[in-house]
Amino acid sequence: MWLLFLLVLAIAFIVLATTILKLHPFLALLITAFGFGILSGMPLPEVVKSVNDGFGGTIGYIGIVILAGSIIGTFLEKSGGAYRLATSILRLTGEKNVPLAMGGVGYVVSIPVFCDSGFVLLSPLMKALARKSGTALAACAIALSLGLYATHTMVPPTPGPVAAAGIVGADLGLTIMWGLLIGLFAMIAGWLFAILVAARVHVPEDSATEIVEPSQEDSPSIGKSLLPIMLPIVLIVLRSVAELPGKPFGTGPVIGLLGFLGQPVVALLIGVALATLLPKKLDRDMLSSSGWVGEAILAAATIIIITGAGGAFGKVLQNSGIAKIIGENLSNSPLGILLPFVIAAGIKTAQGSSTVAIITTASLVAPLLPSLGLDSDTARALVVVVIGAGAMVVSHANDSFFWVVTQFSGMDVQTGYRLQTVGTLVQGLAAAASVYVISLIVL
Protein backbone atom coordinates (compact mmCIF):
# COMPACT_ATOMS: atom_id res chain seq x y z
CA MET A 1 0.00 0.00 0.00
CA TRP A 2 2.94 2.33 0.66
CA LEU A 3 4.11 2.03 -2.94
CA LEU A 4 0.60 2.73 -4.24
CA PHE A 5 0.36 5.78 -1.99
CA LEU A 6 3.76 6.93 -3.26
CA LEU A 7 2.60 6.55 -6.86
CA VAL A 8 -0.47 8.73 -6.26
CA LEU A 9 1.75 11.23 -4.45
CA ALA A 10 4.21 11.20 -7.36
CA ILE A 11 1.52 11.95 -9.95
CA ALA A 12 0.08 14.70 -7.77
CA PHE A 13 3.53 16.23 -7.34
CA ILE A 14 4.22 16.24 -11.10
CA VAL A 15 0.90 17.97 -11.78
CA LEU A 16 1.27 20.54 -8.97
CA ALA A 17 4.95 21.20 -9.69
CA THR A 18 4.34 21.93 -13.37
CA THR A 19 1.16 23.99 -12.86
CA ILE A 20 1.22 25.84 -9.55
CA LEU A 21 4.97 25.91 -8.90
CA LYS A 22 5.71 26.45 -12.63
CA LEU A 23 8.59 23.97 -12.39
CA HIS A 24 10.05 22.73 -15.67
CA PRO A 25 8.74 19.20 -16.42
CA PHE A 26 12.35 17.94 -16.62
CA LEU A 27 12.99 18.94 -13.01
CA ALA A 28 9.58 17.74 -11.85
CA LEU A 29 10.09 14.29 -13.37
CA LEU A 30 13.69 13.98 -12.16
CA ILE A 31 12.84 15.03 -8.61
CA THR A 32 9.93 12.60 -8.63
CA ALA A 33 12.17 9.78 -9.87
CA PHE A 34 14.70 10.29 -7.07
CA GLY A 35 12.01 10.93 -4.46
CA PHE A 36 10.02 7.84 -5.36
CA GLY A 37 13.11 5.64 -5.44
CA ILE A 38 14.38 6.82 -2.06
CA LEU A 39 11.01 6.73 -0.28
CA SER A 40 10.17 3.30 -1.74
CA GLY A 41 13.15 1.82 0.10
CA MET A 42 15.34 1.08 -2.91
CA PRO A 43 19.08 1.01 -2.14
CA LEU A 44 20.52 4.45 -2.87
CA PRO A 45 23.04 3.20 -5.47
CA GLU A 46 20.17 1.40 -7.23
CA VAL A 47 18.16 4.65 -7.36
CA VAL A 48 21.03 6.46 -9.08
CA LYS A 49 21.64 3.55 -11.46
CA SER A 50 17.94 3.37 -12.37
CA VAL A 51 17.80 7.10 -13.12
CA ASN A 52 20.95 6.96 -15.26
CA ASP A 53 19.88 3.82 -17.11
CA GLY A 54 16.37 5.10 -17.72
CA PHE A 55 17.50 8.51 -18.93
CA GLY A 56 20.31 7.26 -21.17
CA GLY A 57 18.43 4.26 -22.51
CA THR A 58 15.40 6.29 -23.52
CA ILE A 59 17.33 9.10 -25.19
CA GLY A 60 19.61 6.60 -26.90
CA TYR A 61 16.57 5.02 -28.53
CA ILE A 62 14.62 8.06 -29.68
CA GLY A 63 16.85 11.15 -29.37
CA ILE A 64 18.01 11.27 -32.98
CA VAL A 65 14.53 10.41 -34.23
CA ILE A 66 13.02 13.40 -32.40
CA LEU A 67 15.77 15.70 -33.69
CA ALA A 68 15.33 14.51 -37.26
CA GLY A 69 11.55 14.88 -37.11
CA SER A 70 11.93 18.42 -35.80
CA ILE A 71 14.31 19.34 -38.64
CA ILE A 72 11.93 17.94 -41.27
CA GLY A 73 9.05 19.91 -39.78
CA THR A 74 11.03 23.15 -39.70
CA PHE A 75 12.12 22.85 -43.34
CA LEU A 76 8.58 21.95 -44.40
CA GLU A 77 7.18 24.97 -42.57
CA LYS A 78 9.75 27.59 -43.59
CA SER A 79 10.10 26.51 -47.22
CA GLY A 80 6.37 26.90 -47.87
CA GLY A 81 5.91 23.16 -48.32
CA ALA A 82 3.27 22.91 -45.57
CA TYR A 83 1.30 25.71 -47.20
CA ARG A 84 1.55 23.99 -50.58
CA LEU A 85 0.15 20.80 -49.02
CA ALA A 86 -2.76 22.81 -47.65
CA THR A 87 -3.70 24.39 -50.97
CA SER A 88 -3.34 21.07 -52.80
CA ILE A 89 -5.66 19.26 -50.39
CA LEU A 90 -8.15 22.10 -50.77
CA ARG A 91 -8.19 21.60 -54.53
CA LEU A 92 -9.08 17.94 -53.96
CA THR A 93 -11.96 18.63 -51.60
CA GLY A 94 -13.30 21.80 -53.21
CA GLU A 95 -14.23 25.11 -51.63
CA LYS A 96 -17.62 23.83 -50.51
CA ASN A 97 -15.86 21.42 -48.18
CA VAL A 98 -13.45 23.82 -46.51
CA PRO A 99 -13.80 22.26 -43.00
CA LEU A 100 -13.01 18.81 -44.44
CA ALA A 101 -10.03 20.27 -46.30
CA MET A 102 -8.79 21.96 -43.13
CA GLY A 103 -9.12 18.72 -41.17
CA GLY A 104 -7.22 16.83 -43.86
CA VAL A 105 -4.55 19.49 -44.02
CA GLY A 106 -4.08 19.34 -40.26
CA TYR A 107 -3.95 15.53 -40.33
CA VAL A 108 -1.06 15.56 -42.83
CA VAL A 109 0.86 18.66 -41.75
CA SER A 110 0.98 17.82 -38.03
CA ILE A 111 2.84 14.53 -38.57
CA PRO A 112 6.16 16.40 -38.68
CA VAL A 113 5.10 19.95 -37.69
CA PHE A 114 4.05 20.91 -34.15
CA CYS A 115 0.33 21.63 -33.99
CA ASP A 116 0.90 25.15 -32.63
CA SER A 117 3.15 26.04 -35.55
CA GLY A 118 0.82 24.37 -38.00
CA PHE A 119 -2.18 26.41 -36.86
CA VAL A 120 -0.26 29.69 -36.95
CA LEU A 121 1.06 28.86 -40.41
CA LEU A 122 -2.31 27.88 -41.87
CA SER A 123 -4.66 30.29 -40.10
CA PRO A 124 -4.45 33.01 -42.83
CA LEU A 125 -5.41 30.44 -45.46
CA MET A 126 -8.19 29.08 -43.21
CA LYS A 127 -9.69 32.54 -42.59
CA ALA A 128 -9.58 33.59 -46.21
CA LEU A 129 -11.15 30.37 -47.47
CA ALA A 130 -13.88 30.54 -44.85
CA ARG A 131 -14.84 34.02 -46.07
CA LYS A 132 -14.53 33.16 -49.75
CA SER A 133 -16.68 30.03 -49.46
CA GLY A 134 -19.17 31.50 -46.99
CA THR A 135 -18.36 28.79 -44.45
CA ALA A 136 -18.54 29.55 -40.72
CA LEU A 137 -15.10 30.57 -39.49
CA ALA A 138 -15.55 28.60 -36.28
CA ALA A 139 -16.15 25.39 -38.24
CA CYS A 140 -13.00 25.87 -40.30
CA ALA A 141 -10.86 26.79 -37.29
CA ILE A 142 -11.99 23.84 -35.16
CA ALA A 143 -11.68 21.39 -38.08
CA LEU A 144 -8.09 22.58 -38.61
CA SER A 145 -7.31 22.51 -34.89
CA LEU A 146 -8.65 18.98 -34.35
CA GLY A 147 -7.08 17.69 -37.56
CA LEU A 148 -3.71 18.94 -36.32
CA TYR A 149 -4.27 17.40 -32.88
CA ALA A 150 -5.15 13.97 -34.28
CA THR A 151 -1.70 13.17 -35.63
CA HIS A 152 0.21 15.44 -33.23
CA THR A 153 -0.64 13.17 -30.30
CA MET A 154 -0.77 9.76 -31.99
CA VAL A 155 1.53 9.47 -35.01
CA PRO A 156 5.36 9.35 -34.99
CA PRO A 157 7.64 11.12 -35.83
CA THR A 158 5.86 13.74 -33.70
CA PRO A 159 8.00 13.79 -30.53
CA GLY A 160 5.34 12.72 -28.01
CA PRO A 161 4.36 9.43 -29.69
CA VAL A 162 8.02 8.72 -30.52
CA ALA A 163 8.95 9.18 -26.87
CA ALA A 164 6.09 6.98 -25.69
CA ALA A 165 7.05 4.24 -28.15
CA GLY A 166 10.59 4.31 -26.81
CA ILE A 167 9.46 4.18 -23.18
CA VAL A 168 6.96 1.30 -23.58
CA GLY A 169 9.12 -0.59 -26.09
CA ALA A 170 6.66 -0.34 -28.99
CA ASP A 171 7.66 -0.98 -32.58
CA LEU A 172 7.66 2.39 -34.34
CA GLY A 173 6.34 1.00 -37.61
CA LEU A 174 3.33 -0.64 -35.95
CA THR A 175 2.74 2.53 -33.95
CA ILE A 176 2.69 4.60 -37.15
CA MET A 177 0.27 2.20 -38.85
CA TRP A 178 -2.20 2.13 -35.97
CA GLY A 179 -1.69 5.84 -35.26
CA LEU A 180 -2.54 6.81 -38.84
CA LEU A 181 -5.69 4.67 -38.78
CA ILE A 182 -6.94 5.82 -35.37
CA GLY A 183 -5.86 9.38 -36.22
CA LEU A 184 -8.07 9.22 -39.32
CA PHE A 185 -11.07 8.18 -37.20
CA ALA A 186 -10.25 11.00 -34.76
CA MET A 187 -9.95 13.53 -37.58
CA ILE A 188 -13.36 12.49 -38.95
CA ALA A 189 -14.87 12.85 -35.48
CA GLY A 190 -13.33 16.31 -35.23
CA TRP A 191 -14.65 17.27 -38.67
CA LEU A 192 -18.18 16.12 -37.74
CA PHE A 193 -17.99 18.14 -34.53
CA ALA A 194 -16.87 21.15 -36.56
CA ILE A 195 -19.70 21.03 -39.11
CA LEU A 196 -22.46 19.96 -36.70
CA VAL A 197 -21.58 22.03 -33.61
CA ALA A 198 -18.92 24.66 -34.35
CA ALA A 199 -20.67 25.80 -37.53
CA ARG A 200 -23.58 27.05 -35.38
CA VAL A 201 -21.31 29.42 -33.45
CA HIS A 202 -20.59 32.87 -34.85
CA VAL A 203 -17.02 34.13 -34.68
CA PRO A 204 -16.28 37.59 -36.14
CA GLU A 205 -14.18 37.36 -39.29
CA ASP A 206 -11.19 39.50 -40.18
CA SER A 207 -12.23 41.07 -43.46
CA ALA A 208 -8.64 42.05 -44.20
CA THR A 209 -7.50 38.46 -44.45
CA GLU A 210 -6.38 37.41 -47.90
CA ILE A 211 -4.87 34.27 -49.30
CA VAL A 212 -1.22 35.16 -49.51
CA GLU A 213 0.86 32.09 -50.17
CA PRO A 214 4.33 32.59 -48.64
CA SER A 215 7.11 32.59 -51.23
CA GLN A 216 4.75 31.26 -53.86
CA GLU A 217 7.35 31.31 -56.59
CA ASP A 218 9.87 29.51 -54.40
CA SER A 219 7.67 27.00 -52.58
CA PRO A 220 8.23 23.30 -53.43
CA SER A 221 5.80 21.12 -55.37
CA ILE A 222 3.24 18.92 -53.64
CA GLY A 223 5.21 15.76 -54.42
CA LYS A 224 8.43 17.26 -53.17
CA SER A 225 6.69 18.47 -50.00
CA LEU A 226 5.19 15.05 -49.26
CA LEU A 227 8.39 13.07 -49.83
CA PRO A 228 10.22 13.93 -46.56
CA ILE A 229 7.09 12.96 -44.61
CA MET A 230 5.92 9.88 -46.44
CA LEU A 231 9.13 8.12 -47.47
CA PRO A 232 10.41 7.66 -43.88
CA ILE A 233 6.97 6.45 -42.81
CA VAL A 234 6.80 3.97 -45.71
CA LEU A 235 10.31 2.65 -44.96
CA ILE A 236 9.59 2.21 -41.24
CA VAL A 237 6.26 0.48 -41.92
CA LEU A 238 7.75 -1.82 -44.59
CA ARG A 239 10.51 -2.87 -42.19
CA SER A 240 7.95 -3.67 -39.49
CA VAL A 241 5.89 -5.75 -41.92
CA ALA A 242 9.00 -7.52 -43.25
CA GLU A 243 10.01 -8.53 -39.72
CA LEU A 244 6.65 -10.07 -38.80
CA PRO A 245 6.97 -13.72 -37.71
CA GLY A 246 5.52 -14.98 -41.00
CA LYS A 247 8.21 -13.12 -43.01
CA PRO A 248 5.69 -11.96 -45.68
CA PHE A 249 8.45 -10.46 -47.86
CA GLY A 250 10.72 -13.47 -47.54
CA THR A 251 14.43 -13.24 -46.74
CA GLY A 252 17.58 -12.19 -48.55
CA PRO A 253 19.90 -9.23 -49.10
CA VAL A 254 17.13 -6.89 -50.26
CA ILE A 255 15.15 -7.58 -47.09
CA GLY A 256 18.30 -6.98 -45.08
CA LEU A 257 18.75 -3.62 -46.80
CA LEU A 258 15.09 -2.78 -46.11
CA GLY A 259 15.69 -3.69 -42.47
CA PHE A 260 18.51 -1.13 -42.38
CA LEU A 261 16.72 1.64 -44.28
CA GLY A 262 13.57 1.09 -42.20
CA GLN A 263 15.36 1.67 -38.90
CA PRO A 264 13.68 4.81 -37.51
CA VAL A 265 17.00 6.65 -37.18
CA VAL A 266 18.04 5.88 -40.76
CA ALA A 267 14.57 6.53 -42.24
CA LEU A 268 14.24 9.91 -40.52
CA LEU A 269 17.76 10.94 -41.56
CA ILE A 270 16.78 10.13 -45.15
CA GLY A 271 13.78 12.38 -44.56
CA VAL A 272 16.11 15.14 -43.35
CA ALA A 273 18.19 14.82 -46.53
CA LEU A 274 15.03 15.11 -48.63
CA ALA A 275 13.85 18.08 -46.56
CA THR A 276 16.99 20.01 -47.47
CA LEU A 277 15.78 19.87 -51.08
CA LEU A 278 12.60 21.81 -50.24
CA PRO A 279 14.03 25.36 -50.36
CA LYS A 280 14.49 26.67 -53.89
CA LYS A 281 18.09 27.41 -52.98
CA LEU A 282 19.72 25.71 -50.00
CA ASP A 283 21.67 28.36 -48.15
CA ARG A 284 24.59 27.27 -46.01
CA ASP A 285 23.20 29.39 -43.19
CA MET A 286 20.07 27.20 -43.11
CA LEU A 287 22.22 24.31 -41.88
CA SER A 288 24.03 26.36 -39.24
CA SER A 289 23.42 26.57 -35.51
CA SER A 290 21.61 29.89 -36.01
CA GLY A 291 19.65 28.77 -39.08
CA TRP A 292 16.74 26.42 -39.66
CA VAL A 293 18.59 23.35 -38.36
CA GLY A 294 19.65 25.26 -35.26
CA GLU A 295 16.07 26.35 -34.58
CA ALA A 296 14.82 22.79 -35.02
CA ILE A 297 17.43 21.38 -32.64
CA LEU A 298 16.61 23.97 -29.99
CA ALA A 299 12.90 23.13 -30.32
CA ALA A 300 13.61 19.41 -30.02
CA ALA A 301 16.05 19.71 -27.10
CA THR A 302 13.33 20.39 -24.53
CA ILE A 303 11.30 17.41 -25.70
CA ILE A 304 14.35 15.15 -25.54
CA ILE A 305 15.33 16.04 -21.99
CA ILE A 306 11.73 15.72 -20.77
CA THR A 307 11.55 12.34 -22.49
CA GLY A 308 14.79 11.26 -20.84
CA ALA A 309 13.50 12.32 -17.42
CA GLY A 310 10.30 10.40 -18.10
CA GLY A 311 12.38 7.34 -18.95
CA ALA A 312 14.31 7.76 -15.69
CA PHE A 313 11.07 7.91 -13.71
CA GLY A 314 9.76 4.84 -15.50
CA LYS A 315 12.93 2.87 -14.78
CA VAL A 316 12.73 3.72 -11.07
CA LEU A 317 9.09 2.57 -11.03
CA GLN A 318 10.06 -0.62 -12.80
CA ASN A 319 12.90 -1.42 -10.38
CA SER A 320 10.86 -0.56 -7.29
CA GLY A 321 8.57 -3.57 -7.79
CA ILE A 322 5.41 -1.48 -8.00
CA ALA A 323 4.51 -3.01 -11.35
CA LYS A 324 3.83 -6.35 -9.74
CA ILE A 325 1.65 -4.79 -7.06
CA ILE A 326 -0.39 -2.67 -9.45
CA GLY A 327 -0.59 -5.49 -11.95
CA GLU A 328 -2.11 -7.79 -9.36
CA ASN A 329 -4.73 -5.14 -8.53
CA LEU A 330 -5.48 -4.04 -12.09
CA SER A 331 -5.06 -7.24 -14.09
CA ASN A 332 -8.80 -7.83 -13.82
CA SER A 333 -9.70 -4.18 -14.28
CA PRO A 334 -12.59 -3.66 -16.70
CA LEU A 335 -10.67 -0.70 -18.17
CA GLY A 336 -8.03 -2.87 -19.85
CA ILE A 337 -6.38 -0.94 -22.66
CA LEU A 338 -8.39 2.15 -21.70
CA LEU A 339 -6.45 2.49 -18.43
CA PRO A 340 -3.58 4.42 -20.13
CA PHE A 341 -6.21 6.67 -21.75
CA VAL A 342 -7.73 7.56 -18.39
CA ILE A 343 -4.33 8.29 -16.83
CA ALA A 344 -3.18 10.42 -19.80
CA ALA A 345 -6.47 12.35 -19.88
CA GLY A 346 -6.20 13.13 -16.18
CA ILE A 347 -2.62 14.38 -16.47
CA LYS A 348 -3.32 16.35 -19.67
CA THR A 349 -6.37 18.08 -18.22
CA ALA A 350 -4.52 18.93 -15.02
CA GLN A 351 -1.29 20.38 -16.41
CA GLY A 352 -1.96 21.25 -20.06
CA SER A 353 0.95 19.78 -22.01
CA SER A 354 0.11 16.84 -24.28
CA THR A 355 3.78 15.88 -24.54
CA VAL A 356 4.25 15.81 -20.76
CA ALA A 357 1.03 13.81 -20.40
CA ILE A 358 2.17 11.29 -23.01
CA ILE A 359 5.65 10.84 -21.55
CA THR A 360 4.49 10.67 -17.93
CA THR A 361 1.72 8.18 -18.73
CA ALA A 362 4.06 6.01 -20.79
CA SER A 363 6.52 5.98 -17.88
CA LEU A 364 3.76 4.95 -15.48
CA VAL A 365 2.19 2.19 -17.56
CA ALA A 366 5.30 0.68 -19.18
CA PRO A 367 6.09 -1.59 -16.20
CA LEU A 368 2.43 -2.67 -15.96
CA LEU A 369 1.90 -3.93 -19.50
CA PRO A 370 2.82 -7.60 -18.91
CA SER A 371 0.49 -7.78 -15.90
CA LEU A 372 -2.31 -6.15 -17.89
CA GLY A 373 -1.90 -8.62 -20.76
CA LEU A 374 -0.68 -5.88 -23.12
CA ASP A 375 2.81 -7.21 -23.78
CA SER A 376 2.58 -8.12 -27.47
CA ASP A 377 4.01 -5.89 -30.22
CA THR A 378 0.54 -4.92 -31.43
CA ALA A 379 -0.68 -4.24 -27.89
CA ARG A 380 2.27 -1.97 -27.11
CA ALA A 381 1.68 0.01 -30.31
CA LEU A 382 -2.00 0.42 -29.46
CA VAL A 383 -1.05 1.51 -25.93
CA VAL A 384 1.04 4.35 -27.41
CA VAL A 385 -1.90 5.41 -29.59
CA VAL A 386 -4.44 5.28 -26.76
CA ILE A 387 -2.09 7.33 -24.56
CA GLY A 388 -2.05 9.90 -27.37
CA ALA A 389 -5.85 9.83 -27.43
CA GLY A 390 -5.88 10.59 -23.71
CA ALA A 391 -3.39 13.43 -24.22
CA MET A 392 -6.02 15.27 -26.30
CA VAL A 393 -8.48 15.37 -23.37
CA VAL A 394 -8.93 18.24 -22.87
CA SER A 395 -7.35 21.39 -24.31
CA HIS A 396 -8.29 24.36 -22.14
CA ALA A 397 -6.76 27.47 -20.56
CA ASN A 398 -3.61 25.72 -19.27
CA ASP A 399 -2.73 24.52 -22.78
CA SER A 400 -0.75 26.80 -25.11
CA PHE A 401 -2.53 25.31 -28.12
CA PHE A 402 -5.87 26.49 -26.69
CA TRP A 403 -4.63 30.07 -26.79
CA VAL A 404 -3.12 29.70 -30.26
CA VAL A 405 -6.46 28.46 -31.63
CA THR A 406 -8.60 31.05 -29.89
CA GLN A 407 -6.36 34.05 -30.53
CA PHE A 408 -5.63 33.29 -34.18
CA SER A 409 -9.27 32.53 -34.99
CA GLY A 410 -10.77 35.44 -33.04
CA MET A 411 -12.63 33.37 -30.42
CA ASP A 412 -13.21 34.65 -26.91
CA VAL A 413 -12.40 32.36 -23.99
CA GLN A 414 -16.00 31.22 -23.50
CA THR A 415 -16.29 30.24 -27.16
CA GLY A 416 -12.93 28.49 -26.93
CA TYR A 417 -14.24 26.33 -24.10
CA ARG A 418 -17.43 25.54 -26.01
CA LEU A 419 -15.56 24.54 -29.16
CA GLN A 420 -11.87 23.75 -28.64
CA THR A 421 -12.26 22.16 -25.20
CA VAL A 422 -15.39 20.16 -25.98
CA GLY A 423 -14.03 19.29 -29.43
CA THR A 424 -10.86 17.76 -28.01
CA LEU A 425 -13.01 15.79 -25.55
CA VAL A 426 -15.16 14.41 -28.37
CA GLN A 427 -12.13 13.63 -30.51
CA GLY A 428 -10.20 11.95 -27.69
CA LEU A 429 -13.18 9.79 -26.74
CA ALA A 430 -13.71 8.81 -30.38
CA ALA A 431 -10.04 7.82 -30.70
CA ALA A 432 -10.16 5.81 -27.46
CA ALA A 433 -13.35 4.03 -28.57
CA SER A 434 -11.69 3.17 -31.89
CA VAL A 435 -8.67 1.70 -30.10
CA TYR A 436 -10.93 -0.31 -27.80
CA VAL A 437 -12.94 -1.80 -30.68
CA ILE A 438 -9.78 -2.62 -32.64
CA SER A 439 -8.21 -4.23 -29.55
CA LEU A 440 -11.18 -6.60 -29.29
CA ILE A 441 -10.38 -7.79 -32.81
CA VAL A 442 -6.58 -7.93 -32.90
CA LEU A 443 -5.58 -8.67 -29.29
Secondary structure in CASP SS format (residue, H / E / C, confidence):
PFRMAT SS
TARGET T0000
AUTHOR 0000-0000-0000
METHOD secondary structure of the structure
MODEL  1
M C 1.00
W H 1.00
L H 1.00
L H 1.00
F H 1.00
L H 1.00
L H 1.00
V H 1.00
L H 1.00
A H 1.00
I H 1.00
A H 1.00
F H 1.00
I H 1.00
V H 1.00
L H 1.00
A H 1.00
T H 1.00
T H 1.00
I C 1.00
L C 1.00
K C 1.00
L C 1.00
H C 1.00
P H 1.00
F H 1.00
L H 1.00
A H 1.00
L H 1.00
L H 1.00
I H 1.00
T H 1.00
A H 1.00
F H 1.00
G H 1.00
F H 1.00
G H 1.00
I H 1.00
L H 1.00
S C 1.00
G C 1.00
M C 1.00
P C 1.00
L H 1.00
P H 1.00
E H 1.00
V H 1.00
V H 1.00
K H 1.00
S H 1.00
V H 1.00
N H 1.00
D H 1.00
G H 1.00
F H 1.00
G H 1.00
G H 1.00
T H 1.00
I H 1.00
G H 1.00
Y H 1.00
I H 1.00
G H 1.00
I H 1.00
V H 1.00
I H 1.00
L H 1.00
A H 1.00
G H 1.00
S H 1.00
I H 1.00
I H 1.00
G H 1.00
T H 1.00
F H 1.00
L H 1.00
E H 1.00
K H 1.00
S C 1.00
G C 1.00
G H 1.00
A H 1.00
Y H 1.00
R H 1.00
L H 1.00
A H 1.00
T H 1.00
S H 1.00
I H 1.00
L H 1.00
R H 1.00
L H 1.00
T H 1.00
G C 1.00
E H 1.00
K H 1.00
N H 1.00
V H 1.00
P H 1.00
L H 1.00
A H 1.00
M H 1.00
G H 1.00
G H 1.00
V H 1.00
G H 1.00
Y H 1.00
V H 1.00
V H 1.00
S C 1.00
I C 1.00
P C 1.00
V C 1.00
F C 1.00
C H 1.00
D H 1.00
S H 1.00
G H 1.00
F H 1.00
V H 1.00
L H 1.00
L H 1.00
S H 1.00
P H 1.00
L H 1.00
M H 1.00
K H 1.00
A H 1.00
L H 1.00
A H 1.00
R H 1.00
K H 1.00
S H 1.00
G C 1.00
T C 1.00
A C 1.00
L H 1.00
A H 1.00
A H 1.00
C H 1.00
A H 1.00
I H 1.00
A H 1.00
L H 1.00
S H 1.00
L H 1.00
G H 1.00
L H 1.00
Y H 1.00
A H 1.00
T H 1.00
H H 1.00
T H 1.00
M H 1.00
V C 1.00
P C 1.00
P C 1.00
T C 1.00
P H 1.00
G H 1.00
P H 1.00
V H 1.00
A H 1.00
A H 1.00
A H 1.00
G H 1.00
I H 1.00
V H 1.00
G C 1.00
A C 1.00
D C 1.00
L H 1.00
G H 1.00
L H 1.00
T H 1.00
I H 1.00
M H 1.00
W H 1.00
G H 1.00
L H 1.00
L H 1.00
I H 1.00
G H 1.00
L H 1.00
F H 1.00
A H 1.00
M H 1.00
I H 1.00
A H 1.00
G H 1.00
W H 1.00
L H 1.00
F H 1.00
A H 1.00
I H 1.00
L H 1.00
V C 1.00
A H 1.00
A H 1.00
R H 1.00
V C 1.00
H C 1.00
V C 1.00
P C 1.00
E C 1.00
D C 1.00
S C 1.00
A C 1.00
T C 1.00
E C 1.00
I C 1.00
V C 1.00
E C 1.00
P C 1.00
S C 1.00
Q C 1.00
E C 1.00
D C 1.00
S C 1.00
P C 1.00
S C 1.00
I H 1.00
G H 1.00
K H 1.00
S H 1.00
L H 1.00
L H 1.00
P H 1.00
I H 1.00
M H 1.00
L H 1.00
P H 1.00
I H 1.00
V H 1.00
L H 1.00
I H 1.00
V H 1.00
L H 1.00
R H 1.00
S H 1.00
V H 1.00
A H 1.00
E C 1.00
L C 1.00
P C 1.00
G C 1.00
K C 1.00
P C 1.00
F C 1.00
G C 1.00
T C 1.00
G C 1.00
P H 1.00
V H 1.00
I H 1.00
G H 1.00
L H 1.00
L H 1.00
G H 1.00
F H 1.00
L H 1.00
G C 1.00
Q C 1.00
P H 1.00
V H 1.00
V H 1.00
A H 1.00
L H 1.00
L H 1.00
I H 1.00
G H 1.00
V H 1.00
A H 1.00
L H 1.00
A H 1.00
T C 1.00
L C 1.00
L C 1.00
P C 1.00
K C 1.00
K C 1.00
L C 1.00
D C 1.00
R H 1.00
D H 1.00
M H 1.00
L H 1.00
S C 1.00
S C 1.00
S C 1.00
G C 1.00
W H 1.00
V H 1.00
G H 1.00
E H 1.00
A H 1.00
I H 1.00
L H 1.00
A H 1.00
A H 1.00
A H 1.00
T H 1.00
I H 1.00
I H 1.00
I H 1.00
I H 1.00
T H 1.00
G H 1.00
A H 1.00
G H 1.00
G H 1.00
A H 1.00
F H 1.00
G H 1.00
K H 1.00
V H 1.00
L H 1.00
Q H 1.00
N H 1.00
S H 1.00
G C 1.00
I H 1.00
A H 1.00
K H 1.00
I H 1.00
I H 1.00
G H 1.00
E H 1.00
N H 1.00
L H 1.00
S C 1.00
N C 1.00
S C 1.00
P C 1.00
L C 1.00
G H 1.00
I H 1.00
L H 1.00
L H 1.00
P H 1.00
F H 1.00
V H 1.00
I H 1.00
A H 1.00
A H 1.00
G H 1.00
I H 1.00
K H 1.00
T H 1.00
A H 1.00
Q H 1.00
G C 1.00
S C 1.00
S H 1.00
T H 1.00
V H 1.00
A H 1.00
I H 1.00
I H 1.00
T H 1.00
T H 1.00
A H 1.00
S H 1.00
L H 1.00
V H 1.00
A H 1.00
P H 1.00
L H 1.00
L C 1.00
P C 1.00
S C 1.00
L C 1.00
G C 1.00
L C 1.00
D C 1.00
S C 1.00
D H 1.00
T H 1.00
A H 1.00
R H 1.00
A H 1.00
L H 1.00
V H 1.00
V H 1.00
V H 1.00
V H 1.00
I H 1.00
G H 1.00
A H 1.00
G H 1.00
A C 1.00
M C 1.00
V C 1.00
V C 1.00
S C 1.00
H C 1.00
A C 1.00
N C 1.00
D C 1.00
S H 1.00
F H 1.00
F H 1.00
W H 1.00
V H 1.00
V H 1.00
T H 1.00
Q H 1.00
F H 1.00
S H 1.00
G C 1.00
M C 1.00
D C 1.00
V H 1.00
Q H 1.00
T H 1.00
G H 1.00
Y H 1.00
R H 1.00
L H 1.00
Q H 1.00
T H 1.00
V H 1.00
G H 1.00
T H 1.00
L H 1.00
V H 1.00
Q H 1.00
G H 1.00
L H 1.00
A H 1.00
A H 1.00
A H 1.00
A H 1.00
S H 1.00
V H 1.00
Y H 1.00
V H 1.00
I H 1.00
S H 1.00
L H 1.00
I H 1.00
V H 1.00
L C 1.00
END
